[in-house]
């Protein structure tokens, strides 16, 4: 099978010969009564206890900057505090939710460069989501390093294992705890006001006092125990869920299995049986008495709606479900451009971290631009620019370690295979080849070969685009032999390609040249800021490999990640059937009758949002004014967008109940993007979160939608609640 285990490595060699590298809460279940939120795991687990006690670690930035700092896990079980010598430094804490991973040993470039190899067991790195710099640390002993790494991994796993509802509850309770300034486990009116601001709700003093008074049953002037629980219940009540639940809870005030089945079939449009409804009750009902009666309570219903089965993305598409035995050109392939770059194209840093990030985001085609380095050791960087350089062998090691994180197989494909399934777990090298595959070489000498480098084509200089210059480069037979199925060739015309090109030959085009050409597409050289073009136009034309700058958060990357969200995020999406037919005449800009026309009317009601993040965290009184925009991307006739009105001063539970209808002509190419922004009448609106997915992966009915940051990370507590119905035209 092809599956997710094939990686294309595109290598551009400039003036250098082939180099052979030596590469032989914890379920934090908040107890609302008295803020008892520290779990027994913190008290009994040796690794977590070690983090709670804290200790000194050496923070490494360079050869001359190595400083000891005290690190400690706070009693909320999710915040790490570390000392700082800068008196005014405010961000000397980080949340476990902000951590992408923890890497043992000297895996980062900083630790490899500025620590000795004998310190391997002392070193570890904390990798953050988004653009926050990696934290490179050295412990005083291997045992200390093991405690820190294992403890952090346990915390990360526990947070990831929380379901959506638990994350929501945990988020609210953590804000309650933060509002309790003196940590006396009670909440005064002043603390309640601070808490409401912190969770993104603007209320006047009269409303806050009224809410406080309704919960202060003891009339003590402070909320504690059951009063805090009552306050929490009032705050988190979901009116829209109550209405839906009440319509179907027809069995002594609860949903029987048959009531739930009725909801699933009528509202969610799911062709499921009573057994499926019983399974949901068993899985999501928290009340043992209701579960015994085979009924679903309101809490169980909310848990179902915020689960994988209740979200907008079809859970059947979370695994590899498409036919992975087709020819490689029948797939869209997630691809990156100048993968080594972390920032811009002219003077930014090159790094192995860029490869790791791209590969872990599902990218299956990475790019290596290789140049001669000192002592004949190849380097990778953006030629003819001021970008920094990274060792070729370090990049190869990173690809080896991260290309198949979920696969046991790791092989470089250096010969042909007899069956398609033999590509699984292989790395294909795309690059120049000396001659046709059937040519037998009698010696190992390197040979001069005419070459037009894509890098030279895309480097179009400061004064605009220039034509690529032909140059002679030396190409080693060892490198040439590795190029089996993806030989780079110059494009002349479709007629020439049809008559002369072999099946394993591939041409690439810059974006301006690619509107109607099929193969690998990359950004124009004029995009020196690493911006991206719209990949949808290229997919609509049938282009297999549409390379983007993965380091740049933008709408175009959202669309790319949305396109490759299904099929297990394996980086391969089977093209629509009409694109896999030889000589297909599909034109995305000029639709006529054809098998691609399967018209749908997409009805989307944007009902509400939950727990949107504050954008200006330093200003307590700053509250967002959110609105939602729904975008349709696809063929020209399908492009559309619509948005709700904004809601003033409410990022906690804004409600819209606004319905939009979109006409979809070619559903197999349509992508739907949900965007939440903060309205600003005086300047550009601020981005809050987004979620993008293919039309064909959308579930009908009442659905929750997670929200992602600009960098594509899930915002733990935030989401949208919508009703969706796709109907035949």
Buried (B, 14 or more C-beta within 10 A) or exposed (E): BBBBBBBBBBBBBBEBBBBEBEBEBBEBBBEBEEBEBBBEBBEEBEBBBBBBEBBBBBBBEEEEEBEEBEBBBBEBBBBBBBBBEEEEEEEEEBBBBBBBBBBBBBBBBBBBEBBEEEBBBBBBBBBBBEEBEBBBBBBEEEEBBBBBBBBBBBBBEBBEEBBBBBBBBBBBBBBBBBBBEEEEBBBBBEBBBBBBBBBBBBBEEEEBBEBBEEBBEEEEEBBBBBBBBBBBEEBBEBEBBBEBBEEBBEBEEBBBBBBBBBBBBEBBBBEBEEEBBBBBBEEBBEBEEBBEBBBBBBBBBBBBBBBEBBBBBBEEBBEBEBEBEBEBBBBBBBBBBBBBBBBBBBEBBBBBBBBBBBBBBBBBBBBBBBBBBEEEEBBBBBBEBEBBBBBBBBBBBBBBBBBBEEBEEBEBBEEEEEEBEBBBBBBBBBBBBBEEBEEEEEEEEBEEBEBBBBBBBBBBEEEEBEEBEEEEBBBBBBBBBBBBBBBBBBBEEEEEBEEEBEEBBBBBBBBEEBBEBBBBBBBBBBBBEBBBBBBBBBBBBBBBBBBBBBBBBBBBBBBBBBBBBBBBBBBBBBBBEBBBEEEBEBBBEEBEEEEBBEBBEBBBBBBBBBBBBBBEEEEEEBBBBBBBBBBBBBBBBBEBEBBBEBBEBBBBBBBBEBBBEBEBBBBBBBBBBBBBBBBEEEEEBBBBBBBBBBBBBBBBBBBBBBBBBBBBBBBBBBBBBBBBBBEEE
